[in-house]
Amino acid sequence: KLVARARQFSSFLLVVGTLAGPETFDPKDAILLQNKDEVLIPLLLNQLPTAKEFKDSIASLSPEQKRFANAFRGMQLESSVFGVCIIQLKPQLEVLLGLPDDALTKEIRLTQDLMSLFIEYQIPSDLLSFDGAEDAPLKDKVERVKEHVKAVMTVISDTKQAELEDAKMKANMNVQSMLASAELVSDETAVGVDNLRRSGFLGSASIDRDLDRSRQMSEPVMMKKKSRSRGGLTRSFAAAQAHSPMLMSAAPSSTALPPVPDAAPPATTPPVTTSASIEATLTQHVPLQPIIRGEMDFTAFSSSAVTTPPAAEGVVDFTHIPKQLDAMFEEHDTDSALRSTILETSKTWTRKRQENLLKKVQEKALSETDIRSEKDKAFDLLDALSRSGSLPIQCAELHVIVAVTHCFEKSVMGTVIEDNVNPIEKVERSCLMVASTIHGTGSSGMIAGDDNRERLTNTFPALMNDSE
C-alpha cells in the first residue's frame, strides 16, 4: 500500500502516475491532503514474463511478428516506471500571491482562508494577490493580502445571508398560499354541509356527532400548527362521510349536490436552505483543463525543491532502467526468478479525515467515482495555483519506483529441503543485480565487509567478476 498523511495545518497534492519519457510525467490519479488527512492506496502488481520466457515464446514467430512483440514488450517495460509526485501548496501560494518566501509560515488562519477560497469557491488569484510596490515591507504585503481575503469573505458571507433571506421569504409565501387555499376549501365545505341539512336526508344531531368525532381526531394536527384554521372542517366532513352510512345514500336528482372537493393537504413548511447547500450553489463549477492532464513538463519536478529547471543533458531517463534490468536478468538470472512488475493503483482507496478538531477521525472508502472527483478537484487547484501553467511549480518532489518481483516455485521449506537451495543467497543475488543496475556501479563496490565480499564472490563468481 501507498500511505500518505498530512500534518495539522499543512497541505499538499499527491499525484501518482508513470514516467512516459525523460521529461514527461503521465499522471493517473491525484488527491488533496490537508489537516491530518490520511489516504491508503492499494497497489496492484502485474508481473511480466521473464526475458527467457519471452524469448522462448516468440521463437517460432516471423521476423515481423518478433519486431512487433519486442516493441510491445519495450512499451510494457517503460510503463513499469511508477512515479509519486508531492507538490507543496504553501510555497506555491506565496509565489502566486506575490509574497516572499516563508511569508505564510506563521499565517495559519490566512493560509486556511486562502485554501478555502481556491478549493471551495474557485476565486481568481487576481482578487487576492498583492498589488503594491515590490520593495514594500513583508508585514505590509501580508496585511494587504489579508484585506483582500477579508473583502472576498465578506462578499461571500453577504451572499449567503441574502440566499437565506430569499429562502425564508419563499417559504413564507408558500405557507400563506397554502393557508389561503385551505380557507377557500373550508368555505365551500361549510356550504355543502348546510345543503345536506336542508335536504332532510341527514339529521343535525347525527352529523354534529360525526363532526365532533372528526374534530377530536384532527385536533392534534391543528394544535401542532399553533394557529386554528378552518381547513380542519374539510377533514371533519371527510371523516363524517366515512363514519355515517346516511352519507352514502343517493339523493334525489332535484337536490343533487356538487361533489365535495378533497381535503387540502396539511400545510408544511419547506425546509430552509442550509449554509452548506448555499455554499455549493455559490461555487462556480467551471470546467478547467489542468496543466498535467495528459502530459506534464518533468523539468518542474525533481527529488528536491526546484527553483530552476535542470539542463537537458543532466536529465536521467528513468524509463531505460527496466530495459537495463531486463538485460541484466537475462544474463545472470539462471533460475528465471526475477520478473519486472507494473504497479497500478486500485479502484478503491481508504481515506481517514477529521472534519474539525472536536470530531473524531472518520474512515471512508473512496469509490472509483470519488477518486475521479478528487482527481478533478486536485487538478483544478493545481491549475489555479499555476495560473494555467504560466507559473512554475515552486516546491515539488518526484519519487521514482521500479518494481521487481522475485518468485520462488516452492515454499521456504520446499526450497530448502526438497531442492537443497539456500533462498537467502538467491535473494542476495537479486538485490545485487537490481542495486548495481540502478546505481550504475559494480556489485563488489556495494558490499560492506571483506568477508561478505569473499563469500558472495565464491557463490556468484560470474556476477562479481563481470561487475569488476
Summary of the structure (lengths in Angstrom):
residues: 468
radius of gyration: 37.5
end to end distance: 37.0
largest distance: 122.5
contacts: 1283
relative contact order: 0.15
helix: 52%
strand: 16%
